[in-house]
Amino acid sequence: MKHLEEINATYWNHLKFAWVESIRCVCIGIGLFIHGLIPWLFHDLFSKYLPKAQNRVNEQRGKTHIQ
């Protein structure tokens, strides 16, 4: 599989990474839904999540972290 070769991952490592990230995304989505209803809750949830998620993807691909 070309994608797995490009990121130098096994099928099972890729599957675990994708599933864990999808669970995180669902949790973030629930937090954003709550934030929409109650704006003073989770006001910086998404802005804190994005760089962390990008760092995890970069780490998976063997790239450096962003600030």
Stockholm file with secondary structure:
# STOCKHOLM 1.0

chainA/1-67         MKHLEEINATYWNHLKFAWVESIRCVCIGIGLFIHGLIPWLFHDLFSKYLPKAQNRVNEQRGKTHIQ
#=GR chainA/1-67 SS CHHHHHHTCCHHHHHHHHHHHHHHHHHHHHHHHHHHHSTTSSTTHHHHHHHHHHHHHHHHHTCCCCC
#=GC SS_cons        CHHHHHHTCCHHHHHHHHHHHHHHHHHHHHHHHHHHHSTTSSTTHHHHHHHHHHHHHHHHHTCCCCC
//
